[in-house]
């Protein structure tokens, strides 16, 4: 049996050394496929080149804003030596987009494409990554002078400071005396004497709201010279020429922000400006000079229609046991008007107007000086917020209007309130920097270009 064993040499003789040289169907298909596939690819690319279609070179789908450029690579990628450059340049972006710098003291300006990455699908390029922001703000440095801002912010969940408007020492600069807690009580007396329950939207709405106001003036108010731009609605603002639009506060043209309350829309029905029992209408909500002229005109017209009013019965003081007959005092129309105007102004400025406004008399002036309302149109000018996207949340969940009793109270939600929803994790809402902040300083661009730019206002 030992002689019958197969040696290694005998086993090796079983291998056909010419196996790979013999023709085989699989090897033939492999050869022709290796030739055909590159050839088809070259023909396919050549066909696109002949038709001028550059989409074949794309690294991925374009964003919605740049979808029209999907087949026009040379709009962003400039040719170099007959070929497209590997990355787009800032020159290509700035040829269409006006992108002002972030800050005058910034150490460097990142390239557009490093923050706004294309070819990642149909998405918004403004949704930049936090890394684009923290490359500076994680260790903030400036070109010269001290750093005026927080130096180390990693993300919204940690390191981000309290909002500037709510830091210690901050107060509301407005002079309108208002107790939110009183106005939010139940069963307040309404315009018709019936109990009402006020809601936040009775006073606070976006500037472009067209809904009827519950407590607006029953009649169009008297025109106010120099009326605040906050009273202008979006339709009026849209029809204005660009030269006037540039002077309007941003909140007038943006849908995202609330317009400051206006007396004619939110207060007039309950807080009337009655000045005399002879008239049902109230005085205009205007400057003391305009009110004075209005009162003089109303009483002048009244005494002309009722001349007997100038004859007044005046009681004559005397002893109780010796009553004196009443005397009749006859006034000229101008005298009667002057007295009635003085009485009405004493009522208005001594009781009605001072309930809300800060009045001061100086230098023997007959008319008071009314402190500027100074209502802040936008508390966080460097951050974006859209009330429309938060409409499922009750106003009082973020704004402490139910407990605020003082005018200086700032009723903005703090960072802790925002973090209840905007935090990391699967159950958290978006908390990236771009949600609230924009990089480019559009206010600076407006001053330079002389035009109003709404980009980045969270609309």
Secondary structure as a PSIPRED ss2 file (coil, helix, strand):
# PSIPRED VFORMAT (PSIPRED V4.0)

   1 X C   1.000  0.000  0.000
   2 X H   0.000  1.000  0.000
   3 X H   0.000  1.000  0.000
   4 X H   0.000  1.000  0.000
   5 X C   1.000  0.000  0.000
   6 X C   1.000  0.000  0.000
   7 X C   1.000  0.000  0.000
   8 X H   0.000  1.000  0.000
   9 X H   0.000  1.000  0.000
  10 X H   0.000  1.000  0.000
  11 X H   0.000  1.000  0.000
  12 X H   0.000  1.000  0.000
  13 X C   1.000  0.000  0.000
  14 X C   1.000  0.000  0.000
  15 X C   1.000  0.000  0.000
  16 X C   1.000  0.000  0.000
  17 X C   1.000  0.000  0.000
  18 X C   1.000  0.000  0.000
  19 X H   0.000  1.000  0.000
  20 X H   0.000  1.000  0.000
  21 X H   0.000  1.000  0.000
  22 X C   1.000  0.000  0.000
  23 X C   1.000  0.000  0.000
  24 X C   1.000  0.000  0.000
  25 X H   0.000  1.000  0.000
  26 X H   0.000  1.000  0.000
  27 X H   0.000  1.000  0.000
  28 X H   0.000  1.000  0.000
  29 X H   0.000  1.000  0.000
  30 X H   0.000  1.000  0.000
  31 X H   0.000  1.000  0.000
  32 X H   0.000  1.000  0.000
  33 X H   0.000  1.000  0.000
  34 X H   0.000  1.000  0.000
  35 X H   0.000  1.000  0.000
  36 X H   0.000  1.000  0.000
  37 X H   0.000  1.000  0.000
  38 X H   0.000  1.000  0.000
  39 X H   0.000  1.000  0.000
  40 X H   0.000  1.000  0.000
  41 X H   0.000  1.000  0.000
  42 X H   0.000  1.000  0.000
  43 X H   0.000  1.000  0.000
  44 X H   0.000  1.000  0.000
  45 X H   0.000  1.000  0.000
  46 X H   0.000  1.000  0.000
  47 X H   0.000  1.000  0.000
  48 X H   0.000  1.000  0.000
  49 X H   0.000  1.000  0.000
  50 X H   0.000  1.000  0.000
  51 X H   0.000  1.000  0.000
  52 X C   1.000  0.000  0.000
  53 X C   1.000  0.000  0.000
  54 X C   1.000  0.000  0.000
  55 X H   0.000  1.000  0.000
  56 X H   0.000  1.000  0.000
  57 X H   0.000  1.000  0.000
  58 X C   1.000  0.000  0.000
  59 X C   1.000  0.000  0.000
  60 X C   1.000  0.000  0.000
  61 X C   1.000  0.000  0.000
  62 X C   1.000  0.000  0.000
  63 X C   1.000  0.000  0.000
  64 X H   0.000  1.000  0.000
  65 X H   0.000  1.000  0.000
  66 X H   0.000  1.000  0.000
  67 X H   0.000  1.000  0.000
  68 X H   0.000  1.000  0.000
  69 X H   0.000  1.000  0.000
  70 X C   1.000  0.000  0.000
  71 X C   1.000  0.000  0.000
  72 X C   1.000  0.000  0.000
  73 X H   0.000  1.000  0.000
  74 X H   0.000  1.000  0.000
  75 X H   0.000  1.000  0.000
  76 X C   1.000  0.000  0.000
  77 X C   1.000  0.000  0.000
  78 X C   1.000  0.000  0.000
  79 X E   0.000  0.000  1.000
  80 X E   0.000  0.000  1.000
  81 X C   1.000  0.000  0.000
  82 X C   1.000  0.000  0.000
  83 X E   0.000  0.000  1.000
  84 X E   0.000  0.000  1.000
  85 X C   1.000  0.000  0.000
  86 X C   1.000  0.000  0.000
  87 X C   1.000  0.000  0.000
  88 X C   1.000  0.000  0.000
  89 X C   1.000  0.000  0.000
  90 X H   0.000  1.000  0.000
  91 X H   0.000  1.000  0.000
  92 X H   0.000  1.000  0.000
  93 X H   0.000  1.000  0.000
  94 X H   0.000  1.000  0.000
  95 X C   1.000  0.000  0.000
  96 X C   1.000  0.000  0.000
  97 X C   1.000  0.000  0.000
  98 X C   1.000  0.000  0.000
  99 X C   1.000  0.000  0.000
 100 X C   1.000  0.000  0.000
 101 X C   1.000  0.000  0.000
 102 X C   1.000  0.000  0.000
 103 X C   1.000  0.000  0.000
 104 X C   1.000  0.000  0.000
 105 X C   1.000  0.000  0.000
 106 X E   0.000  0.000  1.000
 107 X C   1.000  0.000  0.000
 108 X C   1.000  0.000  0.000
 109 X C   1.000  0.000  0.000
 110 X C   1.000  0.000  0.000
 111 X C   1.000  0.000  0.000
 112 X H   0.000  1.000  0.000
 113 X H   0.000  1.000  0.000
 114 X H   0.000  1.000  0.000
 115 X H   0.000  1.000  0.000
 116 X C   1.000  0.000  0.000
 117 X C   1.000  0.000  0.000
 118 X C   1.000  0.000  0.000
 119 X C   1.000  0.000  0.000
 120 X C   1.000  0.000  0.000
 121 X C   1.000  0.000  0.000
 122 X C   1.000  0.000  0.000
 123 X C   1.000  0.000  0.000
 124 X C   1.000  0.000  0.000
 125 X C   1.000  0.000  0.000
 126 X C   1.000  0.000  0.000
 127 X C   1.000  0.000  0.000
 128 X C   1.000  0.000  0.000
 129 X C   1.000  0.000  0.000
 130 X H   0.000  1.000  0.000
 131 X H   0.000  1.000  0.000
 132 X H   0.000  1.000  0.000
 133 X H   0.000  1.000  0.000
 134 X H   0.000  1.000  0.000
 135 X H   0.000  1.000  0.000
 136 X H   0.000  1.000  0.000
 137 X H   0.000  1.000  0.000
 138 X C   1.000  0.000  0.000
 139 X C   1.000  0.000  0.000
 140 X C   1.000  0.000  0.000
 141 X C   1.000  0.000  0.000
 142 X E   0.000  0.000  1.000
 143 X C   1.000  0.000  0.000
 144 X C   1.000  0.000  0.000
 145 X C   1.000  0.000  0.000
 146 X C   1.000  0.000  0.000
 147 X C   1.000  0.000  0.000
 148 X C   1.000  0.000  0.000
 149 X C   1.000  0.000  0.000
 150 X C   1.000  0.000  0.000
 151 X C   1.000  0.000  0.000
 152 X C   1.000  0.000  0.000
 153 X C   1.000  0.000  0.000
 154 X C   1.000  0.000  0.000
 155 X E   0.000  0.000  1.000
 156 X C   1.000  0.000  0.000
 157 X C   1.000  0.000  0.000
 158 X C   1.000  0.000  0.000
 159 X E   0.000  0.000  1.000
 160 X C   1.000  0.000  0.000
 161 X C   1.000  0.000  0.000
 162 X C   1.000  0.000  0.000
 163 X C   1.000  0.000  0.000
 164 X H   0.000  1.000  0.000
 165 X H   0.000  1.000  0.000
 166 X H   0.000  1.000  0.000
 167 X C   1.000  0.000  0.000
 168 X C   1.000  0.000  0.000
 169 X C   1.000  0.000  0.000
 170 X C   1.000  0.000  0.000
 171 X C   1.000  0.000  0.000
 172 X C   1.000  0.000  0.000
 173 X C   1.000  0.000  0.000
 174 X C   1.000  0.000  0.000
 175 X C   1.000  0.000  0.000
 176 X C   1.000  0.000  0.000
 177 X C   1.000  0.000  0.000
 178 X C   1.000  0.000  0.000
 179 X C   1.000  0.000  0.000
 180 X H   0.000  1.000  0.000
 181 X H   0.000  1.000  0.000
 182 X H   0.000  1.000  0.000
 183 X H   0.000  1.000  0.000
 184 X C   1.000  0.000  0.000
 185 X C   1.000  0.000  0.000
 186 X C   1.000  0.000  0.000
 187 X C   1.000  0.000  0.000
 188 X E   0.000  0.000  1.000
 189 X E   0.000  0.000  1.000
 190 X C   1.000  0.000  0.000
 191 X C   1.000  0.000  0.000
 192 X C   1.000  0.000  0.000
 193 X C   1.000  0.000  0.000
 194 X C   1.000  0.000  0.000
 195 X E   0.000  0.000  1.000
 196 X E   0.000  0.000  1.000
 197 X C   1.000  0.000  0.000
 198 X C   1.000  0.000  0.000
 199 X C   1.000  0.000  0.000
 200 X H   0.000  1.000  0.000
 201 X H   0.000  1.000  0.000
 202 X H   0.000  1.000  0.000
 203 X C   1.000  0.000  0.000
 204 X C   1.000  0.000  0.000
 205 X E   0.000  0.000  1.000
 206 X E   0.000  0.000  1.000
 207 X C   1.000  0.000  0.000
 208 X C   1.000  0.000  0.000
 209 X C   1.000  0.000  0.000
 210 X C   1.000  0.000  0.000
 211 X C   1.000  0.000  0.000
 212 X C   1.000  0.000  0.000
 213 X C   1.000  0.000  0.000
 214 X C   1.000  0.000  0.000
 215 X C   1.000  0.000  0.000
 216 X C   1.000  0.000  0.000
 217 X C   1.000  0.000  0.000
 218 X C   1.000  0.000  0.000
 219 X C   1.000  0.000  0.000
 220 X C   1.000  0.000  0.000
 221 X C   1.000  0.000  0.000
 222 X C   1.000  0.000  0.000
 223 X C   1.000  0.000  0.000
 224 X C   1.000  0.000  0.000
 225 X C   1.000  0.000  0.000
 226 X C   1.000  0.000  0.000
 227 X C   1.000  0.000  0.000
 228 X C   1.000  0.000  0.000
 229 X H   0.000  1.000  0.000
 230 X H   0.000  1.000  0.000
 231 X H   0.000  1.000  0.000
 232 X C   1.000  0.000  0.000
 233 X C   1.000  0.000  0.000
 234 X H   0.000  1.000  0.000
 235 X H   0.000  1.000  0.000
 236 X H   0.000  1.000  0.000
 237 X H   0.000  1.000  0.000
 238 X H   0.000  1.000  0.000
 239 X H   0.000  1.000  0.000
 240 X C   1.000  0.000  0.000
 241 X C   1.000  0.000  0.000
 242 X H   0.000  1.000  0.000
 243 X H   0.000  1.000  0.000
 244 X H   0.000  1.000  0.000
 245 X H   0.000  1.000  0.000
 246 X C   1.000  0.000  0.000
 247 X C   1.000  0.000  0.000
 248 X C   1.000  0.000  0.000
 249 X C   1.000  0.000  0.000
 250 X H   0.000  1.000  0.000
 251 X H   0.000  1.000  0.000
 252 X H   0.000  1.000  0.000
 253 X H   0.000  1.000  0.000
 254 X C   1.000  0.000  0.000
 255 X C   1.000  0.000  0.000
 256 X C   1.000  0.000  0.000
 257 X C   1.000  0.000  0.000
 258 X E   0.000  0.000  1.000
 259 X E   0.000  0.000  1.000
 260 X C   1.000  0.000  0.000
 261 X C   1.000  0.000  0.000
 262 X C   1.000  0.000  0.000
 263 X H   0.000  1.000  0.000
 264 X H   0.000  1.000  0.000
 265 X H   0.000  1.000  0.000
 266 X H   0.000  1.000  0.000
 267 X C   1.000  0.000  0.000
 268 X C   1.000  0.000  0.000
 269 X C   1.000  0.000  0.000
 270 X C   1.000  0.000  0.000
 271 X C   1.000  0.000  0.000
 272 X C   1.000  0.000  0.000
 273 X C   1.000  0.000  0.000
 274 X C   1.000  0.000  0.000
 275 X C   1.000  0.000  0.000
 276 X C   1.000  0.000  0.000
 277 X C   1.000  0.000  0.000
 278 X C   1.000  0.000  0.000
 279 X C   1.000  0.000  0.000
 280 X C   1.000  0.000  0.000
 281 X C   1.000  0.000  0.000
 282 X C   1.000  0.000  0.000
 283 X C   1.000  0.000  0.000
 284 X C   1.000  0.000  0.000
 285 X C   1.000  0.000  0.000
 286 X C   1.000  0.000  0.000
 287 X C   1.000  0.000  0.000
 288 X H   0.000  1.000  0.000
 289 X H   0.000  1.000  0.000
 290 X H   0.000  1.000  0.000
 291 X H   0.000  1.000  0.000
 292 X H   0.000  1.000  0.000
 293 X H   0.000  1.000  0.000
 294 X H   0.000  1.000  0.000
 295 X H   0.000  1.000  0.000
 296 X H   0.000  1.000  0.000
 297 X H   0.000  1.000  0.000
 298 X H   0.000  1.000  0.000
 299 X H   0.000  1.000  0.000
 300 X H   0.000  1.000  0.000
 301 X H   0.000  1.000  0.000
 302 X H   0.000  1.000  0.000
 303 X H   0.000  1.000  0.000
 304 X H   0.000  1.000  0.000
 305 X H   0.000  1.000  0.000
 306 X C   1.000  0.000  0.000
 307 X H   0.000  1.000  0.000
 308 X H   0.000  1.000  0.000
 309 X H   0.000  1.000  0.000
 310 X H   0.000  1.000  0.000
 311 X E   0.000  0.000  1.000
 312 X E   0.000  0.000  1.000
 313 X E   0.000  0.000  1.000
 314 X E   0.000  0.000  1.000
 315 X C   1.000  0.000  0.000
 316 X C   1.000  0.000  0.000
 317 X C   1.000  0.000  0.000
 318 X C   1.000  0.000  0.000
 319 X C   1.000  0.000  0.000
 320 X C   1.000  0.000  0.000
 321 X C   1.000  0.000  0.000
 322 X C   1.000  0.000  0.000
 323 X C   1.000  0.000  0.000
 324 X C   1.000  0.000  0.000
 325 X C   1.000  0.000  0.000
 326 X C   1.000  0.000  0.000
 327 X E   0.000  0.000  1.000
 328 X E   0.000  0.000  1.000
 329 X E   0.000  0.000  1.000
 330 X E   0.000  0.000  1.000
 331 X C   1.000  0.000  0.000
 332 X C   1.000  0.000  0.000
 333 X H   0.000  1.000  0.000
 334 X H   0.000  1.000  0.000
 335 X H   0.000  1.000  0.000
 336 X H   0.000  1.000  0.000
 337 X H   0.000  1.000  0.000
 338 X H   0.000  1.000  0.000
 339 X H   0.000  1.000  0.000
 340 X H   0.000  1.000  0.000
 341 X H   0.000  1.000  0.000
 342 X H   0.000  1.000  0.000
 343 X H   0.000  1.000  0.000
 344 X H   0.000  1.000  0.000
 345 X H   0.000  1.000  0.000
 346 X H   0.000  1.000  0.000
 347 X H   0.000  1.000  0.000
 348 X H   0.000  1.000  0.000
 349 X H   0.000  1.000  0.000
 350 X H   0.000  1.000  0.000
 351 X H   0.000  1.000  0.000
 352 X H   0.000  1.000  0.000
 353 X H   0.000  1.000  0.000
 354 X H   0.000  1.000  0.000
 355 X H   0.000  1.000  0.000
 356 X C   1.000  0.000  0.000
 357 X C   1.000  0.000  0.000
 358 X C   1.000  0.000  0.000
 359 X E   0.000  0.000  1.000
 360 X E   0.000  0.000  1.000
 361 X C   1.000  0.000  0.000
 362 X C   1.000  0.000  0.000
 363 X C   1.000  0.000  0.000
 364 X C   1.000  0.000  0.000
 365 X C   1.000  0.000  0.000
 366 X C   1.000  0.000  0.000
 367 X C   1.000  0.000  0.000
 368 X C   1.000  0.000  0.000
 369 X E   0.000  0.000  1.000
 370 X E   0.000  0.000  1.000
 371 X C   1.000  0.000  0.000
 372 X C   1.000  0.000  0.000
 373 X C   1.000  0.000  0.000
 374 X C   1.000  0.000  0.000
 375 X C   1.000  0.000  0.000
 376 X C   1.000  0.000  0.000
 377 X C   1.000  0.000  0.000
 378 X C   1.000  0.000  0.000
 379 X C   1.000  0.000  0.000
 380 X C   1.000  0.000  0.000
 381 X C   1.000  0.000  0.000
 382 X C   1.000  0.000  0.000
 383 X C   1.000  0.000  0.000
 384 X C   1.000  0.000  0.000
 385 X C   1.000  0.000  0.000
 386 X C   1.000  0.000  0.000
 387 X H   0.000  1.000  0.000
 388 X H   0.000  1.000  0.000
 389 X H   0.000  1.000  0.000
 390 X H   0.000  1.000  0.000
 391 X C   1.000  0.000  0.000
 392 X C   1.000  0.000  0.000
 393 X C   1.000  0.000  0.000
 394 X C   1.000  0.000  0.000
 395 X H   0.000  1.000  0.000
 396 X H   0.000  1.000  0.000
 397 X H   0.000  1.000  0.000
 398 X C   1.000  0.000  0.000
 399 X C   1.000  0.000  0.000
 400 X C   1.000  0.000  0.000
 401 X C   1.000  0.000  0.000
 402 X C   1.000  0.000  0.000
 403 X C   1.000  0.000  0.000
 404 X C   1.000  0.000  0.000
 405 X C   1.000  0.000  0.000
 406 X C   1.000  0.000  0.000
 407 X C   1.000  0.000  0.000
 408 X C   1.000  0.000  0.000
 409 X C   1.000  0.000  0.000
 410 X C   1.000  0.000  0.000
 411 X C   1.000  0.000  0.000
 412 X C   1.000  0.000  0.000
 413 X C   1.000  0.000  0.000
 414 X C   1.000  0.000  0.000
 415 X H   0.000  1.000  0.000
 416 X H   0.000  1.000  0.000
 417 X H   0.000  1.000  0.000
 418 X H   0.000  1.000  0.000
 419 X H   0.000  1.000  0.000
 420 X C   1.000  0.000  0.000
 421 X C   1.000  0.000  0.000
 422 X E   0.000  0.000  1.000
 423 X C   1.000  0.000  0.000
 424 X C   1.000  0.000  0.000
 425 X C   1.000  0.000  0.000
 426 X C   1.000  0.000  0.000
 427 X C   1.000  0.000  0.000
 428 X C   1.000  0.000  0.000
 429 X E   0.000  0.000  1.000
 430 X C   1.000  0.000  0.000
 431 X C   1.000  0.000  0.000
 432 X C   1.000  0.000  0.000
 433 X H   0.000  1.000  0.000
 434 X H   0.000  1.000  0.000
 435 X H   0.000  1.000  0.000
 436 X C   1.000  0.000  0.000
 437 X C   1.000  0.000  0.000
 438 X C   1.000  0.000  0.000
 439 X C   1.000  0.000  0.000
 440 X C   1.000  0.000  0.000
 441 X C   1.000  0.000  0.000
 442 X H   0.000  1.000  0.000
 443 X H   0.000  1.000  0.000
 444 X H   0.000  1.000  0.000
 445 X H   0.000  1.000  0.000
 446 X H   0.000  1.000  0.000
 447 X H   0.000  1.000  0.000
 448 X H   0.000  1.000  0.000
 449 X H   0.000  1.000  0.000
 450 X C   1.000  0.000  0.000
 451 X C   1.000  0.000  0.000
 452 X C   1.000  0.000  0.000
 453 X C   1.000  0.000  0.000
 454 X C   1.000  0.000  0.000
 455 X C   1.000  0.000  0.000
 456 X C   1.000  0.000  0.000
 457 X C   1.000  0.000  0.000
 458 X C   1.000  0.000  0.000
 459 X C   1.000  0.000  0.000
